Amino acid sequence: MKRDLEMDLLRSFVAVAAHRNFTRAAEAVGRTQSAVSLQIKRLEDIVEKRLFERSRQSVSITQTGEALLVYANRILAANDAALSHLQRPEAAGLVRIGAPDDYATFLIPPLLSALAKEHPRLQFEVTCDNASDLLPMLKQGQLDVVIATHRPDAVAGQIARHEPLHWVASPDFMDDPDEPLALVLFPAGCVCREIALDALKSIDRSWRITYSTRSIGLMEKALADGSAVSAMEASVIPSGLRVIDGTTGLPPLSEVVISVHQSSPCEAHVSLAANFLLSKLGQGEMQAVS
């Protein structure tokens, strides 16, 4: 006899998959660590396979877990959308959203369009800047929701997903290890910039910054002649650029974490928008559109 996937079990599973840590996952879902461990065990009993590999130092998701994560996010998103529609069909008001330029260019517009169709009385105002500048605006009451990127060891907010970070360049790029690496990066304060520079410093690779800009469009144009590289999250790489990880002289890059922050306390329509963005970003299926 088949057993149904329980919603509470899926929520705890998604939290562990996002945090890669049972203690932080338990805090996120408002349960004890032992309760979350039991929930994961129950879920593993239902699917009859291991979802996580655990040691004292780390928690890693299995191939079965990765497959379930896709469905779990869809199930939870459908559940939350149904409840949102039934319980708050007249959600209305302005939601002020802060996001980095790359997310605001590629990821946010289709999500807000979908949310507006479900709740036509919602209005949106999007501000683009680095997370280091947007988060203080959230604390000061100038924004309601902020989508931000964090280092894996400095996570804050509600985790949507872990995102690979890649070296990217135009198809014509040819690296010369004897010359300083030309870089096109977001300004100081951007996590991707910090990770890229730290990685280069770790191998003593010389470099110079040719462009420092918040504009993803300008970054793409600056990379077009094949003379420079950049570091971008997987979901926002323009189609005209290619991933060049593994090229001689380029060190590996750590992943980043995409989180959603919301004002506290916040009005119901703000919470609705923040939870919608969190669930959709967490599905990990968004792709850059040029």
HUJO-V960848 format. One record per residue. N is the residue number from 1. RES is the residue in three letters. OMEGA is omega in radians with two decimals (* if undefined). BURIAL is # if it has 9 or more other C-alpha atoms within 8 Angstrom, else .. Layout:
n=N res=RES omega=OMEGA burial=BURIAL
n=N res=RES omega=OMEGA burial=BURIAL
This chain:
n=1 res=MET omega=-3.14 burial=.
n=2 res=LYS omega=3.11 burial=.
n=3 res=ARG omega=-3.12 burial=.
n=4 res=ASP omega=3.01 burial=.
n=5 res=LEU omega=-3.09 burial=.
n=6 res=GLU omega=-3.05 burial=.
n=7 res=MET omega=-3.13 burial=.
n=8 res=ASP omega=3.12 burial=.
n=9 res=LEU omega=3.14 burial=#
n=10 res=LEU omega=3.13 burial=#
n=11 res=ARG omega=3.11 burial=#
n=12 res=SER omega=3.10 burial=#
n=13 res=PHE omega=3.13 burial=#
n=14 res=VAL omega=3.12 burial=#
n=15 res=ALA omega=3.12 burial=#
n=16 res=VAL omega=3.12 burial=#
n=17 res=ALA omega=-3.13 burial=#
n=18 res=ALA omega=-3.04 burial=#
n=19 res=HIS omega=-3.06 burial=#
n=20 res=ARG omega=-3.08 burial=#
n=21 res=ASN omega=-3.06 burial=#
n=22 res=PHE omega=-3.13 burial=#
n=23 res=THR omega=-3.14 burial=.
n=24 res=ARG omega=3.09 burial=#
n=25 res=ALA omega=3.12 burial=#
n=26 res=ALA omega=3.09 burial=#
n=27 res=GLU omega=-3.10 burial=#
n=28 res=ALA omega=-3.10 burial=#
n=29 res=VAL omega=3.07 burial=#
n=30 res=GLY omega=3.11 burial=.
n=31 res=ARG omega=3.06 burial=#
n=32 res=THR omega=3.13 burial=#
n=33 res=GLN omega=-3.13 burial=#
n=34 res=SER omega=3.12 burial=.
n=35 res=ALA omega=3.12 burial=#
n=36 res=VAL omega=3.11 burial=#
n=37 res=SER omega=3.11 burial=#
n=38 res=LEU omega=3.12 burial=.
n=39 res=GLN omega=3.12 burial=#
n=40 res=ILE omega=3.09 burial=#
n=41 res=LYS omega=3.11 burial=.
n=42 res=ARG omega=3.14 burial=#
n=43 res=LEU omega=3.09 burial=#
n=44 res=GLU omega=3.08 burial=#
n=45 res=ASP omega=-3.13 burial=.
n=46 res=ILE omega=-3.09 burial=#
n=47 res=VAL omega=3.09 burial=.
n=48 res=GLU omega=3.07 burial=.
n=49 res=LYS omega=3.09 burial=.
n=50 res=ARG omega=3.13 burial=#
n=51 res=LEU omega=-3.14 burial=#
n=52 res=PHE omega=2.94 burial=#
n=53 res=GLU omega=-3.02 burial=#
n=54 res=ARG omega=2.99 burial=.
n=55 res=SER omega=3.13 burial=.
n=56 res=ARG omega=-3.06 burial=.
n=57 res=GLN omega=-3.00 burial=.
n=58 res=SER omega=3.04 burial=.
n=59 res=VAL omega=3.12 burial=#
n=60 res=SER omega=-3.10 burial=#
n=61 res=ILE omega=-3.14 burial=#
n=62 res=THR omega=3.10 burial=#
n=63 res=GLN omega=3.07 burial=.
n=64 res=THR omega=3.11 burial=#
n=65 res=GLY omega=3.11 burial=#
n=66 res=GLU omega=3.14 burial=#
n=67 res=ALA omega=3.14 burial=.
n=68 res=LEU omega=-3.10 burial=.
n=69 res=LEU omega=3.12 burial=#
n=70 res=VAL omega=-3.12 burial=#
n=71 res=TYR omega=-3.13 burial=.
n=72 res=ALA omega=3.12 burial=#
n=73 res=ASN omega=3.12 burial=#
n=74 res=ARG omega=-3.13 burial=#
n=75 res=ILE omega=-3.13 burial=.
n=76 res=LEU omega=3.12 burial=#
n=77 res=ALA omega=3.12 burial=#
n=78 res=ALA omega=3.10 burial=.
n=79 res=ASN omega=-3.11 burial=.
n=80 res=ASP omega=3.12 burial=.
n=81 res=ALA omega=3.14 burial=#
n=82 res=ALA omega=3.13 burial=.
n=83 res=LEU omega=3.13 burial=#
n=84 res=SER omega=-3.12 burial=#
n=85 res=HIS omega=-3.07 burial=#
n=86 res=LEU omega=-3.04 burial=.
n=87 res=GLN omega=-3.10 burial=.
n=88 res=ARG omega=-3.07 burial=.
n=89 res=PRO omega=-3.09 burial=.
n=90 res=GLU omega=3.12 burial=.
n=91 res=ALA omega=-3.08 burial=#
n=92 res=ALA omega=3.08 burial=#
n=93 res=GLY omega=-3.14 burial=.
n=94 res=LEU omega=3.04 burial=.
n=95 res=VAL omega=-3.13 burial=#
n=96 res=ARG omega=-3.00 burial=#
n=97 res=ILE omega=3.05 burial=#
n=98 res=GLY omega=-3.13 burial=#
n=99 res=ALA omega=3.02 burial=#
n=100 res=PRO omega=-3.06 burial=#
n=101 res=ASP omega=-3.10 burial=#
n=102 res=ASP omega=3.09 burial=#
n=103 res=TYR omega=-3.13 burial=#
n=104 res=ALA omega=3.13 burial=#
n=105 res=THR omega=-2.98 burial=#
n=106 res=PHE omega=-2.96 burial=#
n=107 res=LEU omega=-2.96 burial=#
n=108 res=ILE omega=-3.06 burial=#
n=109 res=PRO omega=3.14 burial=#
n=110 res=PRO omega=3.12 burial=.
n=111 res=LEU omega=3.13 burial=#
n=112 res=LEU omega=3.09 burial=#
n=113 res=SER omega=3.13 burial=.
n=114 res=ALA omega=3.13 burial=.
n=115 res=LEU omega=3.14 burial=#
n=116 res=ALA omega=3.10 burial=#
n=117 res=LYS omega=3.11 burial=.
n=118 res=GLU omega=-3.08 burial=.
n=119 res=HIS omega=-3.04 burial=#
n=120 res=PRO omega=-3.14 burial=#
n=121 res=ARG omega=3.03 burial=#
n=122 res=LEU omega=3.06 burial=#
n=123 res=GLN omega=-3.06 burial=#
n=124 res=PHE omega=3.03 burial=#
n=125 res=GLU omega=-3.04 burial=.
n=126 res=VAL omega=3.08 burial=#
n=127 res=THR omega=-3.11 burial=.
n=128 res=CYS omega=3.09 burial=#
n=129 res=ASP omega=3.04 burial=#
n=130 res=ASN omega=3.12 burial=#
n=131 res=ALA omega=-3.13 burial=#
n=132 res=SER omega=3.08 burial=.
n=133 res=ASP omega=-3.09 burial=.
n=134 res=LEU omega=-3.08 burial=#
n=135 res=LEU omega=3.03 burial=#
n=136 res=PRO omega=3.09 burial=.
n=137 res=MET omega=3.08 burial=#
n=138 res=LEU omega=-3.14 burial=#
n=139 res=LYS omega=-3.12 burial=#
n=140 res=GLN omega=3.11 burial=.
n=141 res=GLY omega=-3.14 burial=.
n=142 res=GLN omega=3.09 burial=.
n=143 res=LEU omega=3.12 burial=#
n=144 res=ASP omega=-3.08 burial=#
n=145 res=VAL omega=3.08 burial=#
n=146 res=VAL omega=3.01 burial=#
n=147 res=ILE omega=-3.01 burial=#
n=148 res=ALA omega=3.06 burial=#
n=149 res=THR omega=-3.12 burial=#
n=150 res=HIS omega=2.95 burial=#
n=151 res=ARG omega=3.13 burial=#
n=152 res=PRO omega=-3.12 burial=.
n=153 res=ASP omega=3.14 burial=.
n=154 res=ALA omega=-3.06 burial=.
n=155 res=VAL omega=3.05 burial=#
n=156 res=ALA omega=-3.14 burial=.
n=157 res=GLY omega=3.11 burial=.
n=158 res=GLN omega=-3.05 burial=#
n=159 res=ILE omega=3.03 burial=#
n=160 res=ALA omega=3.12 burial=#
n=161 res=ARG omega=2.98 burial=#
n=162 res=HIS omega=-3.02 burial=#
n=163 res=GLU omega=3.07 burial=#
n=164 res=PRO omega=3.07 burial=#
n=165 res=LEU omega=-3.04 burial=#
n=166 res=HIS omega=2.87 burial=#
n=167 res=TRP omega=3.14 burial=#
n=168 res=VAL omega=3.12 burial=#
n=169 res=ALA omega=3.07 burial=#
n=170 res=SER omega=3.12 burial=#
n=171 res=PRO omega=-3.10 burial=.
n=172 res=ASP omega=-3.04 burial=.
n=173 res=PHE omega=3.05 burial=#
n=174 res=MET omega=-3.09 burial=.
n=175 res=ASP omega=3.03 burial=.
n=176 res=ASP omega=-3.07 burial=.
n=177 res=PRO omega=-3.13 burial=.
n=178 res=ASP omega=3.14 burial=.
n=179 res=GLU omega=3.07 burial=.
n=180 res=PRO omega=-3.13 burial=#
n=181 res=LEU omega=3.11 burial=#
n=182 res=ALA omega=-3.05 burial=#
n=183 res=LEU omega=3.00 burial=#
n=184 res=VAL omega=-2.98 burial=#
n=185 res=LEU omega=2.96 burial=#
n=186 res=PHE omega=-3.09 burial=#
n=187 res=PRO omega=3.09 burial=#
n=188 res=ALA omega=-3.08 burial=.
n=189 res=GLY omega=3.11 burial=#
n=190 res=CYS omega=-3.12 burial=#
n=191 res=VAL omega=-3.14 burial=#
n=192 res=CYS omega=3.09 burial=#
n=193 res=ARG omega=-3.10 burial=#
n=194 res=GLU omega=-3.13 burial=#
n=195 res=ILE omega=-3.13 burial=#
n=196 res=ALA omega=-3.12 burial=#
n=197 res=LEU omega=3.10 burial=.
n=198 res=ASP omega=3.14 burial=.
n=199 res=ALA omega=3.13 burial=#
n=200 res=LEU omega=3.11 burial=#
n=201 res=LYS omega=-3.10 burial=#
n=202 res=SER omega=3.12 burial=.
n=203 res=ILE omega=3.14 burial=.
n=204 res=ASP omega=3.09 burial=.
n=205 res=ARG omega=3.11 burial=#
n=206 res=SER omega=-3.10 burial=#
n=207 res=TRP omega=3.02 burial=#
n=208 res=ARG omega=-3.14 burial=.
n=209 res=ILE omega=3.14 burial=#
n=210 res=THR omega=3.07 burial=.
n=211 res=TYR omega=3.02 burial=#
n=212 res=SER omega=-2.99 burial=#
n=213 res=THR omega=3.05 burial=#
n=214 res=ARG omega=-3.06 burial=#
n=215 res=SER omega=3.11 burial=#
n=216 res=ILE omega=3.10 burial=#
n=217 res=GLY omega=3.12 burial=.
n=218 res=LEU omega=3.11 burial=.
n=219 res=MET omega=-3.14 burial=#
n=220 res=GLU omega=3.13 burial=#
n=221 res=LYS omega=-3.13 burial=.
n=222 res=ALA omega=3.14 burial=#
n=223 res=LEU omega=-2.96 burial=#
n=224 res=ALA omega=-3.06 burial=#
n=225 res=ASP omega=3.05 burial=#
n=226 res=GLY omega=-3.07 burial=#
n=227 res=SER omega=-3.03 burial=#
n=228 res=ALA omega=3.11 burial=#
n=229 res=VAL omega=3.06 burial=#
n=230 res=SER omega=3.06 burial=#
n=231 res=ALA omega=-3.08 burial=#
n=232 res=MET omega=3.03 burial=#
n=233 res=GLU omega=-3.05 burial=#
n=234 res=ALA omega=-3.01 burial=#
n=235 res=SER omega=-3.09 burial=#
n=236 res=VAL omega=3.12 burial=#
n=237 res=ILE omega=3.12 burial=#
n=238 res=PRO omega=-3.08 burial=#
n=239 res=SER omega=-3.13 burial=.
n=240 res=GLY omega=3.13 burial=.
n=241 res=LEU omega=3.13 burial=#
n=242 res=ARG omega=3.09 burial=#
n=243 res=VAL omega=-3.10 burial=.
n=244 res=ILE omega=3.07 burial=#
n=245 res=ASP omega=3.11 burial=#
n=246 res=GLY omega=3.07 burial=.
n=247 res=THR omega=3.14 burial=.
n=248 res=THR omega=3.11 burial=.
n=249 res=GLY omega=3.11 burial=.
n=250 res=LEU omega=-3.10 burial=#
n=251 res=PRO omega=3.08 burial=#
n=252 res=PRO omega=-3.14 burial=.
n=253 res=LEU omega=3.09 burial=#
n=254 res=SER omega=3.05 burial=.
n=255 res=GLU omega=3.06 burial=#
n=256 res=VAL omega=-3.14 burial=#
n=257 res=VAL omega=3.07 burial=#
n=258 res=ILE omega=-3.12 burial=#
n=259 res=SER omega=3.06 burial=#
n=260 res=VAL omega=3.10 burial=#
n=261 res=HIS omega=3.06 burial=#
n=262 res=GLN omega=-3.13 burial=#
n=263 res=SER omega=-3.13 burial=#
n=264 res=SER omega=-0.08 burial=.
n=265 res=PRO omega=3.12 burial=.
n=266 res=CYS omega=3.14 burial=#
n=267 res=GLU omega=-3.04 burial=.
n=268 res=ALA omega=-3.09 burial=.
n=269 res=HIS omega=3.08 burial=#
n=270 res=VAL omega=3.11 burial=#
n=271 res=SER omega=3.11 burial=#
n=272 res=LEU omega=-3.13 burial=#
n=273 res=ALA omega=-3.13 burial=#
n=274 res=ALA omega=3.14 burial=#
n=275 res=ASN omega=3.09 burial=.
n=276 res=PHE omega=3.14 burial=#
n=277 res=LEU omega=3.14 burial=#
n=278 res=LEU omega=-3.09 burial=#
n=279 res=SER omega=-3.11 burial=#
n=280 res=LYS omega=3.09 burial=#
n=281 res=LEU omega=-3.13 burial=#
n=282 res=GLY omega=3.13 burial=#
n=283 res=GLN omega=3.05 burial=#
n=284 res=GLY omega=-3.09 burial=.
n=285 res=GLU omega=-3.12 burial=.
n=286 res=MET omega=3.11 burial=.
n=287 res=GLN omega=3.13 burial=.
n=288 res=ALA omega=3.10 burial=#
n=289 res=VAL omega=-3.13 burial=.
n=290 res=SER omega=* burial=.
